Amino acid sequence: MKKMDPLSVTLIQTFLHWEDPVNNLEHFRRLLDRIDGRPDLILLPEMFNTGFSINPRRFAETMEGPSLGFIREQAALRNSAIMATLLIRDQGFFYNRLICVFPDGRIQTYDKRHLFRLSEEYRIIHAGNKKSLIEIKGWKLMPMICYDLRFPVWSKNTYDNGQYAYDALICLANWPESRNQVWETLLKARAIENQVFSIGVNRIGEDGHGTNHTGESLVVDAKGNILKKAASGKEAIETVFLSGQDLQIFRDSFTVGMDWDRFTLDQNEEHG
């Protein structure tokens, strides 16, 4: 059995300046300064530097751009891993890319797989085709971006020789107020069906499309219980401590993972 020390995770729920990277970076600098202590992981909403923009020709950056440089700087300064998403231009394509920057400068990435069909995202952004697992302090984390949360096959956990593929699902989002009930329901469902913690970080405020967001960022345990919920429509900086011991005890006592269906997934199939 692997050792999983407690994992401290800080969620930042806030408004985003519409398509204004300069002001958003300064905004997040001030918010990060308000965090007490040095959490293991800090989570920012989807497209933290622009809001949910579908204007990548103007706002996409390279992996050497200023927004990623800001995250590198802050991760090193705070000795915390930081996870966020932004528009990235890479080898002629645009991606909605999640980046996880470690204090030592290492980077892991995940490109959004499921692109939103009710906007132009699926026409403009290139879909990712690879899952990603990010390891911090013995925890294996599966990153998701907003609309990905609706697709349980993509997030399906596995159990093999006593080991689970991952321990916590992380979803960074710009999820609209009109579908808040779906947001909470899916975060609970993903936690229960995969026997993992489920963490959703959402923005607040109205975006440039006139869509309102109320946040309601959540941390859910493997039984579907809400451990933390940010106040609706309010800026919030919330820290939660995830217990690896509690997760292991529950998995050992309720061994549903041993009965999961086995299947393979063609990750190279194009989506979006």
PAVEXRO-51084 format. One record per residue: residue number from 1; residue in one letter; x, y, z of N, C-alpha, C in turn. Coordinates in nm, 3 decimals. Layout:
vokol;kolvex;n_xx;n_yy;n_zz;ca_xx;ca_yy;ca_zz;c_xx;c_yy;c_zz
NUM;A;X;Y;Z;X;Y;Z;X;Y;Z
...
! end
This chain:
vokol;kolvex;n_xx;n_yy;n_zz;ca_xx;ca_yy;ca_zz;c_xx;c_yy;c_zz
1;M;0.085;-0.119;0.000;0.000;0.000;0.000;0.088;0.124;0.000
2;K;0.062;0.216;-0.090;0.144;0.336;-0.098;0.111;0.430;0.017
3;K;0.211;0.509;0.054;0.191;0.608;0.159;0.142;0.738;0.097
4;M;0.036;0.793;0.156;-0.021;0.919;0.108;-0.032;1.014;0.227
5;D;0.064;1.104;0.238;0.057;1.207;0.342;-0.060;1.299;0.315
6;P;-0.109;1.370;0.418;-0.216;1.468;0.393;-0.172;1.569;0.287
7;L;-0.267;1.607;0.203;-0.240;1.701;0.093;-0.318;1.829;0.119
8;S;-0.247;1.941;0.127;-0.314;2.070;0.147;-0.336;2.136;0.011
9;V;-0.461;2.174;-0.015;-0.500;2.231;-0.144;-0.574;2.361;-0.119
10;T;-0.532;2.467;-0.187;-0.598;2.597;-0.177;-0.670;2.628;-0.307
11;L;-0.798;2.661;-0.297;-0.882;2.697;-0.412;-0.900;2.849;-0.413
12;I;-0.880;2.909;-0.528;-0.905;3.052;-0.542;-1.024;3.072;-0.635
13;Q;-1.133;3.123;-0.578;-1.255;3.154;-0.652;-1.265;3.306;-0.663
14;T;-1.269;3.357;-0.786;-1.266;3.501;-0.803;-1.323;3.542;-0.939
15;F;-1.346;3.672;-0.956;-1.385;3.724;-1.087;-1.260;3.731;-1.175
16;L;-1.282;3.740;-1.305;-1.172;3.751;-1.400;-1.196;3.874;-1.488
17;H;-1.091;3.954;-1.506;-1.099;4.068;-1.598;-1.109;4.013;-1.740
18;W;-1.212;4.055;-1.814;-1.237;3.997;-1.946;-1.125;4.029;-2.044
19;E;-1.062;3.923;-2.094;-0.959;3.932;-2.198;-0.855;4.040;-2.163
20;D;-0.809;4.038;-2.040;-0.716;4.139;-1.990;-0.605;4.072;-1.909
21;P;-0.509;4.009;-1.975;-0.405;3.936;-1.903;-0.326;4.022;-1.804
22;V;-0.296;4.143;-1.840;-0.214;4.226;-1.751;-0.283;4.247;-1.617
23;N;-0.410;4.287;-1.620;-0.482;4.309;-1.495;-0.509;4.179;-1.420
24;N;-0.532;4.070;-1.493;-0.554;3.943;-1.424;-0.429;3.894;-1.352
25;L;-0.313;3.910;-1.411;-0.191;3.867;-1.343;-0.169;3.948;-1.216
26;E;-0.193;4.076;-1.222;-0.179;4.158;-1.102;-0.285;4.122;-0.998
27;H;-0.405;4.094;-1.045;-0.514;4.052;-0.957;-0.476;3.924;-0.883
28;F;-0.424;3.826;-0.955;-0.388;3.700;-0.890;-0.264;3.715;-0.802
29;R;-0.177;3.808;-0.834;-0.062;3.834;-0.746;-0.112;3.876;-0.607
30;R;-0.212;3.964;-0.606;-0.267;4.010;-0.478;-0.339;3.896;-0.406
31;L;-0.413;3.816;-0.479;-0.484;3.704;-0.416;-0.388;3.601;-0.359
32;L;-0.284;3.569;-0.433;-0.185;3.472;-0.385;-0.115;3.522;-0.259
33;D;-0.098;3.653;-0.249;-0.036;3.710;-0.129;-0.122;3.690;-0.005
34;R;-0.251;3.663;-0.024;-0.342;3.646;0.090;-0.347;3.503;0.142
35;I;-0.281;3.411;0.077;-0.284;3.272;0.121;-0.198;3.256;0.246
36;D;-0.256;3.193;0.348;-0.181;3.162;0.469;-0.101;3.034;0.449
37;G;0.027;3.040;0.488;0.109;2.920;0.481;0.152;2.887;0.339
38;R;0.195;2.763;0.323;0.247;2.715;0.195;0.175;2.584;0.158
39;P;0.058;2.594;0.097;-0.013;2.472;0.059;0.066;2.391;-0.044
40;D;0.037;2.264;-0.049;0.103;2.177;-0.148;0.061;2.214;-0.290
41;L;-0.065;2.256;-0.305;-0.119;2.283;-0.438;-0.215;2.401;-0.432
42;I;-0.202;2.491;-0.528;-0.292;2.605;-0.542;-0.364;2.593;-0.676
43;L;-0.496;2.612;-0.675;-0.578;2.593;-0.794;-0.644;2.725;-0.834
44;L;-0.633;2.760;-0.963;-0.693;2.880;-1.018;-0.801;2.841;-1.120
45;P;-0.899;2.927;-1.146;-1.005;2.892;-1.241;-0.951;2.878;-1.384
46;E;-1.033;2.816;-1.468;-1.002;2.800;-1.611;-0.974;2.936;-1.677
47;M;-0.875;2.937;-1.767;-0.835;3.057;-1.838;-0.822;3.176;-1.742
48;F;-0.737;3.154;-1.642;-0.723;3.250;-1.533;-0.679;3.389;-1.580
49;N;-0.613;3.397;-1.695;-0.559;3.525;-1.740;-0.648;3.601;-1.838
50;T;-0.758;3.538;-1.885;-0.845;3.604;-1.983;-0.994;3.585;-1.958
51;G;-1.034;3.488;-1.876;-1.170;3.441;-1.879;-1.187;3.350;-2.000
52;F;-1.308;3.291;-2.014;-1.329;3.191;-2.119;-1.337;3.258;-2.256
53;S;-1.222;3.290;-2.309;-1.211;3.359;-2.437;-1.204;3.258;-2.552
54;I;-1.267;3.293;-2.662;-1.252;3.213;-2.785;-1.186;3.300;-2.891
55;N;-1.088;3.378;-2.845;-1.013;3.467;-2.931;-0.863;3.434;-2.919
56;P;-0.826;3.310;-2.952;-0.687;3.270;-2.932;-0.588;3.341;-3.022
57;R;-0.632;3.386;-3.138;-0.538;3.455;-3.228;-0.483;3.581;-3.162
58;R;-0.560;3.636;-3.071;-0.514;3.755;-3.002;-0.449;3.723;-2.867
59;F;-0.504;3.622;-2.796;-0.464;3.604;-2.657;-0.383;3.477;-2.628
60;A;-0.371;3.386;-2.723;-0.289;3.268;-2.697;-0.143;3.306;-2.680
61;E;-0.078;3.241;-2.586;0.064;3.263;-2.560;0.142;3.136;-2.591
62;T;0.272;3.149;-2.599;0.356;3.031;-2.610;0.388;2.981;-2.468
63;M;0.456;2.869;-2.462;0.495;2.815;-2.332;0.607;2.898;-2.268
64;E;0.653;2.999;-2.338;0.752;3.093;-2.281;0.689;3.229;-2.257
65;G;0.556;3.238;-2.260;0.487;3.366;-2.250;0.480;3.420;-2.108
66;P;0.429;3.541;-2.092;0.428;3.607;-1.961;0.338;3.542;-1.858
67;S;0.226;3.484;-1.899;0.135;3.424;-1.801;0.196;3.300;-1.738
68;L;0.257;3.216;-1.819;0.325;3.100;-1.763;0.447;3.143;-1.682
69;G;0.514;3.248;-1.727;0.625;3.302;-1.648;0.580;3.347;-1.511
70;F;0.462;3.409;-1.504;0.405;3.452;-1.376;0.381;3.331;-1.285
71;I;0.323;3.225;-1.340;0.296;3.106;-1.259;0.427;3.043;-1.210
72;R;0.527;3.039;-1.295;0.658;2.987;-1.253;0.713;3.067;-1.135
73;E;0.706;3.197;-1.149;0.758;3.286;-1.044;0.685;3.263;-0.912
74;Q;0.552;3.254;-0.919;0.472;3.240;-0.798;0.489;3.102;-0.733
75;A;0.503;2.999;-0.814;0.523;2.865;-0.759;0.655;2.858;-0.683
76;A;0.759;2.917;-0.739;0.889;2.918;-0.671;0.884;3.003;-0.545
77;L;0.821;3.119;-0.553;0.813;3.211;-0.440;0.739;3.149;-0.323
78;R;0.633;3.075;-0.351;0.547;3.023;-0.246;0.575;2.878;-0.209
79;N;0.669;2.817;-0.281;0.703;2.676;-0.258;0.578;2.588;-0.265
80;S;0.492;2.619;-0.361;0.369;2.543;-0.383;0.356;2.513;-0.532
81;A;0.299;2.398;-0.563;0.261;2.373;-0.701;0.137;2.457;-0.732
82;I;0.130;2.511;-0.853;0.015;2.592;-0.896;-0.041;2.534;-1.025
83;M;-0.174;2.519;-1.028;-0.241;2.463;-1.145;-0.340;2.565;-1.200
84;A;-0.334;2.587;-1.331;-0.421;2.685;-1.397;-0.434;2.645;-1.543
85;T;-0.526;2.709;-1.615;-0.533;2.688;-1.760;-0.526;2.822;-1.832
86;L;-0.481;2.816;-1.956;-0.475;2.935;-2.042;-0.468;2.892;-2.187
87;L;-0.492;2.987;-2.276;-0.481;2.961;-2.419;-0.334;2.955;-2.458
88;I;-0.296;2.846;-2.526;-0.157;2.825;-2.566;-0.151;2.801;-2.717
89;R;-0.053;2.861;-2.780;-0.022;2.836;-2.921;0.099;2.744;-2.927
90;D;0.084;2.628;-2.991;0.190;2.528;-2.992;0.190;2.456;-3.127
91;Q;0.298;2.467;-3.201;0.317;2.398;-3.328;0.200;2.420;-3.424
92;G;0.154;2.544;-3.431;0.051;2.581;-3.527;-0.091;2.558;-3.482
93;F;-0.111;2.508;-3.359;-0.245;2.484;-3.307;-0.267;2.567;-3.181
94;F;-0.396;2.593;-3.152;-0.435;2.657;-3.027;-0.492;2.552;-2.932
95;Y;-0.456;2.561;-2.806;-0.504;2.468;-2.704;-0.556;2.544;-2.583
96;N;-0.656;2.485;-2.517;-0.693;2.525;-2.382;-0.612;2.433;-2.292
97;R;-0.499;2.482;-2.244;-0.400;2.395;-2.180;-0.395;2.419;-2.029
98;L;-0.409;2.310;-1.956;-0.387;2.314;-1.812;-0.239;2.293;-1.787
99;I;-0.183;2.379;-1.703;-0.043;2.366;-1.665;-0.034;2.348;-1.515
100;C;0.053;2.261;-1.472;0.086;2.247;-1.331;0.235;2.276;-1.317
101;V;0.267;2.385;-1.247;0.406;2.425;-1.229;0.448;2.394;-1.086
102;F;0.557;2.322;-1.071;0.610;2.286;-0.941;0.710;2.392;-0.894
103;P;0.736;2.400;-0.764;0.828;2.501;-0.713;0.967;2.497;-0.776
104;D;1.011;2.378;-0.819;1.144;2.366;-0.880;1.144;2.401;-1.028
105;G;1.028;2.444;-1.081;1.020;2.484;-1.221;0.970;2.378;-1.317
106;R;0.957;2.253;-1.269;0.905;2.147;-1.355;0.760;2.180;-1.393
107;I;0.721;2.135;-1.513;0.586;2.161;-1.563;0.526;2.031;-1.616
108;Q;0.399;2.008;-1.582;0.320;1.905;-1.648;0.198;1.973;-1.709
109;T;0.148;1.917;-1.818;0.038;1.979;-1.889;-0.072;1.879;-1.923
110;Y;-0.190;1.933;-1.948;-0.303;1.856;-1.999;-0.382;1.947;-2.091
111;D;-0.410;1.902;-2.212;-0.488;1.978;-2.309;-0.633;1.932;-2.306
112;K;-0.724;2.028;-2.294;-0.866;1.998;-2.282;-0.913;1.905;-2.393
113;R;-0.975;1.796;-2.353;-1.018;1.693;-2.446;-1.153;1.727;-2.511
114;H;-1.249;1.766;-2.428;-1.386;1.789;-2.476;-1.410;1.938;-2.489
115;L;-1.427;1.982;-2.611;-1.440;2.124;-2.641;-1.587;2.163;-2.653
116;F;-1.621;2.274;-2.592;-1.761;2.312;-2.572;-1.832;2.344;-2.703
117;R;-1.939;2.271;-2.732;-2.010;2.288;-2.858;-2.111;2.403;-2.857
118;L;-2.141;2.458;-2.740;-2.232;2.571;-2.735;-2.158;2.704;-2.751
119;S;-2.030;2.697;-2.775;-1.951;2.813;-2.811;-1.867;2.775;-2.933
120;E;-1.782;2.862;-2.975;-1.696;2.832;-3.089;-1.569;2.759;-3.048
121;E;-1.559;2.720;-2.921;-1.436;2.656;-2.876;-1.402;2.534;-2.960
122;Y;-1.503;2.453;-2.990;-1.475;2.328;-3.061;-1.432;2.351;-3.206
123;R;-1.458;2.469;-3.260;-1.416;2.500;-3.397;-1.275;2.560;-3.402
124;I;-1.236;2.628;-3.294;-1.114;2.708;-3.296;-0.999;2.641;-3.222
125;I;-1.032;2.572;-3.113;-0.930;2.512;-3.027;-0.907;2.367;-3.069
126;H;-0.783;2.323;-3.060;-0.747;2.185;-3.093;-0.767;2.097;-2.970
127;A;-0.837;1.985;-2.986;-0.865;1.896;-2.874;-0.742;1.814;-2.836
128;G;-0.721;1.799;-2.708;-0.617;1.709;-2.661;-0.660;1.564;-2.678
129;N;-0.564;1.474;-2.677;-0.598;1.332;-2.690;-0.521;1.244;-2.592
130;K;-0.471;1.306;-2.487;-0.395;1.228;-2.388;-0.439;1.266;-2.248
131;K;-0.463;1.163;-2.166;-0.484;1.187;-2.024;-0.352;1.227;-1.959
132;S;-0.364;1.286;-1.843;-0.244;1.324;-1.769;-0.265;1.290;-1.623
133;L;-0.162;1.239;-1.558;-0.164;1.217;-1.414;-0.051;1.298;-1.353
134;I;-0.084;1.376;-1.254;0.012;1.464;-1.189;0.032;1.414;-1.046
135;E;0.155;1.389;-1.007;0.182;1.333;-0.875;0.241;1.439;-0.783
136;I;0.179;1.452;-0.664;0.226;1.543;-0.561;0.219;1.471;-0.427
137;K;0.332;1.458;-0.359;0.338;1.395;-0.227;0.276;1.255;-0.225
138;G;0.295;1.180;-0.329;0.242;1.045;-0.335;0.098;1.037;-0.383
139;W;0.034;1.152;-0.402;-0.103;1.156;-0.455;-0.097;1.163;-0.607
140;K;-0.183;1.087;-0.673;-0.198;1.096;-0.817;-0.325;1.173;-0.849
141;L;-0.308;1.282;-0.922;-0.418;1.373;-0.951;-0.451;1.368;-1.099
142;M;-0.582;1.363;-1.130;-0.624;1.366;-1.270;-0.685;1.503;-1.300
143;P;-0.621;1.582;-1.387;-0.675;1.713;-1.421;-0.782;1.705;-1.529
144;M;-0.882;1.791;-1.514;-0.990;1.806;-1.610;-1.014;1.956;-1.629
145;I;-1.074;1.992;-1.743;-1.106;2.132;-1.768;-1.255;2.142;-1.802
146;C;-1.330;2.204;-1.714;-1.470;2.244;-1.733;-1.555;2.134;-1.799
147;Y;-1.585;2.146;-1.927;-1.676;2.057;-2.000;-1.634;1.910;-1.991
148;D;-1.504;1.884;-1.970;-1.457;1.746;-1.952;-1.535;1.674;-1.842
149;L;-1.583;1.749;-1.744;-1.648;1.689;-1.627;-1.772;1.609;-1.665
150;R;-1.831;1.639;-1.780;-1.954;1.571;-1.822;-1.930;1.432;-1.881
151;F;-1.806;1.390;-1.896;-1.776;1.268;-1.971;-1.708;1.165;-1.881
152;P;-1.789;1.075;-1.820;-1.735;0.984;-1.718;-1.634;0.883;-1.771
153;V;-1.643;0.848;-1.897;-1.546;0.751;-1.950;-1.405;0.809;-1.947
154;W;-1.393;0.939;-1.976;-1.262;1.003;-1.980;-1.196;1.005;-1.842
155;S;-1.278;1.018;-1.738;-1.223;1.026;-1.603;-1.226;0.893;-1.529
156;K;-1.261;0.784;-1.598;-1.280;0.656;-1.530;-1.152;0.610;-1.463
157;N;-1.164;0.582;-1.335;-1.051;0.529;-1.258;-1.035;0.380;-1.287
158;T;-0.918;0.327;-1.257;-0.893;0.184;-1.272;-0.831;0.131;-1.144
159;Y;-0.845;-0.001;-1.126;-0.789;-0.070;-1.011;-0.716;-0.193;-1.062
160;D;-0.588;-0.205;-1.031;-0.509;-0.315;-1.082;-0.402;-0.352;-0.980
161;N;-0.402;-0.479;-0.940;-0.304;-0.529;-0.843;-0.299;-0.444;-0.717
162;G;-0.418;-0.407;-0.668;-0.426;-0.333;-0.544;-0.400;-0.185;-0.555
163;Q;-0.381;-0.134;-0.678;-0.349;0.007;-0.697;-0.457;0.077;-0.780
164;Y;-0.492;0.197;-0.735;-0.584;0.282;-0.811;-0.503;0.375;-0.900
165;A;-0.555;0.402;-1.019;-0.482;0.487;-1.112;-0.465;0.628;-1.058
166;Y;-0.568;0.680;-0.990;-0.554;0.814;-0.935;-0.639;0.830;-0.809
167;D;-0.611;0.939;-0.735;-0.669;0.958;-0.602;-0.757;1.082;-0.591
168;A;-0.738;1.178;-0.678;-0.821;1.299;-0.674;-0.838;1.353;-0.815
169;L;-0.961;1.394;-0.846;-0.992;1.458;-0.973;-0.995;1.610;-0.949
170;I;-0.929;1.684;-1.037;-0.926;1.830;-1.027;-0.988;1.888;-1.153
171;C;-1.092;1.969;-1.137;-1.158;2.032;-1.252;-1.152;2.184;-1.237
172;L;-1.084;2.250;-1.329;-1.077;2.396;-1.332;-1.176;2.445;-1.437
173;A;-1.260;2.542;-1.399;-1.376;2.570;-1.483;-1.413;2.718;-1.488
174;N;-1.489;2.751;-1.595;-1.573;2.870;-1.604;-1.715;2.817;-1.623
175;W;-1.776;2.769;-1.516;-1.904;2.699;-1.524;-2.017;2.797;-1.493
176;P;-2.114;2.814;-1.582;-2.215;2.919;-1.566;-2.315;2.892;-1.455
177;E;-2.366;3.000;-1.400;-2.465;2.993;-1.292;-2.586;2.909;-1.333
178;S;-2.628;2.917;-1.458;-2.749;2.849;-1.503;-2.738;2.697;-1.491
179;R;-2.617;2.644;-1.479;-2.599;2.499;-1.469;-2.528;2.460;-1.340
180;N;-2.551;2.538;-1.233;-2.487;2.509;-1.105;-2.525;2.372;-1.049
181;Q;-2.652;2.334;-1.066;-2.695;2.204;-1.014;-2.619;2.090;-1.082
182;V;-2.594;2.106;-1.210;-2.518;2.004;-1.284;-2.374;1.999;-1.232
183;W;-2.316;2.114;-1.210;-2.179;2.124;-1.158;-2.162;2.041;-1.030
184;E;-2.248;2.066;-0.932;-2.237;1.995;-0.805;-2.267;1.846;-0.822
185;T;-2.369;1.815;-0.901;-2.406;1.675;-0.922;-2.292;1.596;-0.985
186;L;-2.229;1.653;-1.087;-2.122;1.581;-1.156;-1.998;1.567;-1.069
187;L;-1.964;1.668;-0.992;-1.848;1.656;-0.904;-1.870;1.545;-0.801
188;K;-1.991;1.536;-0.749;-2.022;1.427;-0.655;-2.018;1.291;-0.725
189;A;-2.076;1.284;-0.844;-2.079;1.158;-0.918;-1.939;1.109;-0.951
190;R;-1.853;1.199;-1.000;-1.717;1.159;-1.035;-1.642;1.109;-0.912
191;A;-1.668;1.169;-0.796;-1.602;1.124;-0.673;-1.649;0.983;-0.635
192;I;-1.779;0.963;-0.636;-1.836;0.836;-0.592;-1.797;0.723;-0.685
193;E;-1.814;0.743;-0.816;-1.793;0.633;-0.911;-1.646;0.595;-0.924
194;N;-1.555;0.687;-0.890;-1.412;0.660;-0.904;-1.341;0.639;-0.771
195;Q;-1.413;0.652;-0.661;-1.356;0.642;-0.526;-1.234;0.734;-0.511
196;V;-1.259;0.861;-0.535;-1.155;0.963;-0.527;-1.214;1.090;-0.464
197;F;-1.125;1.179;-0.420;-1.168;1.315;-0.392;-1.194;1.386;-0.525
198;S;-1.290;1.476;-0.525;-1.323;1.552;-0.645;-1.322;1.700;-0.608
199;I;-1.245;1.779;-0.683;-1.228;1.921;-0.653;-1.262;2.002;-0.777
200;G;-1.355;2.095;-0.763;-1.392;2.182;-0.872;-1.370;2.327;-0.834
201;V;-1.295;2.400;-0.916;-1.267;2.542;-0.891;-1.329;2.623;-1.004
202;N;-1.415;2.716;-0.966;-1.493;2.793;-1.063;-1.475;2.942;-1.038
203;R;-1.504;3.023;-1.138;-1.495;3.168;-1.129;-1.628;3.228;-1.084
204;I;-1.626;3.357;-1.056;-1.749;3.432;-1.031;-1.756;3.549;-1.129
205;G;-1.874;3.611;-1.137;-1.890;3.731;-1.217;-1.933;3.705;-1.360
206;E;-1.965;3.812;-1.429;-2.011;3.805;-1.567;-1.893;3.814;-1.663
207;D;-1.895;3.731;-1.767;-1.787;3.735;-1.866;-1.827;3.824;-1.984
208;G;-1.740;3.830;-2.084;-1.763;3.916;-2.198;-1.876;3.871;-2.288
209;H;-1.928;3.750;-2.266;-2.042;3.701;-2.343;-2.174;3.729;-2.271
210;G;-2.167;3.792;-2.153;-2.287;3.817;-2.074;-2.330;3.699;-1.989
211;T;-2.244;3.598;-1.976;-2.274;3.479;-1.896;-2.229;3.500;-1.753
212;N;-2.319;3.474;-1.658;-2.285;3.494;-1.517;-2.238;3.364;-1.453
213;H;-2.147;3.378;-1.359;-2.089;3.265;-1.286;-2.093;3.297;-1.137
214;T;-2.128;3.197;-1.057;-2.136;3.220;-0.913;-2.036;3.134;-0.835
215;G;-1.946;3.068;-0.904;-1.841;2.993;-0.836;-1.891;2.863;-0.778
216;E;-1.921;2.865;-0.647;-1.963;2.744;-0.576;-1.860;2.634;-0.592
217;S;-1.734;2.673;-0.581;-1.624;2.577;-0.588;-1.641;2.473;-0.477
218;L;-1.606;2.349;-0.509;-1.639;2.237;-0.420;-1.520;2.144;-0.399
219;V;-1.518;2.085;-0.278;-1.432;1.970;-0.252;-1.522;1.859;-0.199
220;V;-1.518;1.744;-0.266;-1.606;1.632;-0.233;-1.520;1.510;-0.201
221;D;-1.558;1.433;-0.097;-1.481;1.312;-0.066;-1.533;1.194;-0.146
222;A;-1.469;1.079;-0.130;-1.500;0.962;-0.212;-1.639;0.905;-0.184
223;K;-1.701;0.946;-0.074;-1.836;0.901;-0.042;-1.941;0.997;-0.097
224;G;-1.896;1.108;-0.155;-1.988;1.206;-0.208;-2.024;1.317;-0.110
225;N;-1.956;1.320;0.004;-1.981;1.425;0.103;-1.905;1.553;0.066
226;I;-1.969;1.667;0.082;-1.903;1.794;0.056;-1.817;1.832;0.176
227;L;-1.687;1.846;0.154;-1.595;1.885;0.259;-1.579;2.036;0.267
228;K;-1.594;2.102;0.153;-1.578;2.248;0.147;-1.658;2.299;0.029
229;K;-1.729;2.410;0.051;-1.802;2.475;-0.058;-1.789;2.625;-0.043
230;A;-1.735;2.690;-0.144;-1.719;2.834;-0.141;-1.855;2.902;-0.155
231;A;-1.870;3.015;-0.090;-1.996;3.089;-0.094;-2.031;3.131;-0.237
232;S;-2.158;3.123;-0.268;-2.206;3.156;-0.402;-2.186;3.305;-0.431
233;G;-2.120;3.333;-0.544;-2.103;3.469;-0.591;-2.001;3.551;-0.515
234;K;-1.928;3.490;-0.423;-1.832;3.563;-0.341;-1.689;3.521;-0.373
235;E;-1.600;3.618;-0.371;-1.458;3.583;-0.384;-1.417;3.502;-0.262
236;A;-1.337;3.397;-0.284;-1.301;3.310;-0.173;-1.163;3.249;-0.196
237;I;-1.091;3.235;-0.088;-0.966;3.160;-0.085;-0.984;3.054;0.022
238;E;-0.998;2.929;-0.020;-1.031;2.820;0.071;-0.920;2.714;0.067
239;T;-0.878;2.671;0.185;-0.779;2.564;0.193;-0.840;2.442;0.259
240;V;-0.816;2.327;0.202;-0.868;2.202;0.256;-0.752;2.104;0.266
241;F;-0.760;2.016;0.366;-0.658;1.914;0.386;-0.720;1.778;0.353
242;L;-0.667;1.712;0.251;-0.718;1.583;0.208;-0.643;1.472;0.282
243;S;-0.717;1.380;0.339;-0.658;1.271;0.416;-0.641;1.146;0.330
244;G;-0.517;1.112;0.302;-0.491;0.988;0.230;-0.529;0.866;0.311
245;Q;-0.512;0.876;0.443;-0.547;0.764;0.530;-0.697;0.736;0.525
246;D;-0.777;0.842;0.532;-0.923;0.823;0.525;-0.964;0.762;0.391
247;L;-0.900;0.806;0.283;-0.932;0.752;0.152;-0.898;0.603;0.144
248;Q;-0.783;0.565;0.196;-0.741;0.425;0.192;-0.832;0.337;0.278
249;I;-0.870;0.388;0.394;-0.960;0.310;0.480;-1.092;0.285;0.410
250;F;-1.146;0.387;0.346;-1.273;0.370;0.275;-1.258;0.273;0.159
251;R;-1.153;0.287;0.081;-1.132;0.197;-0.032;-1.116;0.052;0.014
252;D;-1.046;0.033;0.125;-1.023;-0.103;0.176;-1.151;-0.166;0.233
253;S;-1.239;-0.082;0.285;-1.361;-0.134;0.348;-1.475;-0.148;0.248
254;F;-1.468;-0.074;0.138;-1.575;-0.078;0.037;-1.506;-0.097;-0.098
255;T;-1.481;-0.223;-0.130;-1.389;-0.258;-0.240;-1.458;-0.261;-0.377
256;V;-1.532;-0.157;-0.407;-1.604;-0.153;-0.534;-1.507;-0.153;-0.652
257;G;-1.387;-0.100;-0.632;-1.289;-0.097;-0.741;-1.256;-0.234;-0.796
258;M;-1.267;-0.336;-0.713;-1.237;-0.472;-0.758;-1.341;-0.523;-0.857
259;D;-1.456;-0.459;-0.862;-1.565;-0.503;-0.950;-1.589;-0.409;-1.067
260;W;-1.502;-0.309;-1.083;-1.518;-0.219;-1.197;-1.503;-0.295;-1.329
261;D;-1.578;-0.253;-1.428;-1.564;-0.311;-1.561;-1.431;-0.270;-1.621
262;R;-1.370;-0.362;-1.692;-1.244;-0.333;-1.761;-1.271;-0.301;-1.906
263;F;-1.206;-0.198;-1.956;-1.222;-0.162;-2.096;-1.101;-0.081;-2.138
264;T;-1.086;-0.064;-2.268;-0.978;0.021;-2.319;-1.042;0.141;-2.389
265;L;-0.969;0.250;-2.392;-1.017;0.375;-2.450;-0.921;0.418;-2.559
266;D;-0.976;0.447;-2.677;-0.895;0.497;-2.788;-0.871;0.647;-2.765
267;Q;-0.758;0.683;-2.706;-0.731;0.821;-2.674;-0.693;0.903;-2.797
268;N;-0.666;0.839;-2.907;-0.625;0.911;-3.027;-0.741;0.955;-3.114
269;E;-0.862;0.912;-3.079;-0.981;0.953;-3.154;-0.999;1.102;-3.141
270;E;-1.027;1.169;-3.252;-1.041;1.316;-3.250;-1.175;1.355;-3.186
271;H;-1.168;1.457;-3.100;-1.287;1.517;-3.041;-1.286;1.666;-3.072
272;G;-1.406;1.725;-3.077;-1.413;1.868;-3.100;-1.405;1.901;-3.247
! end
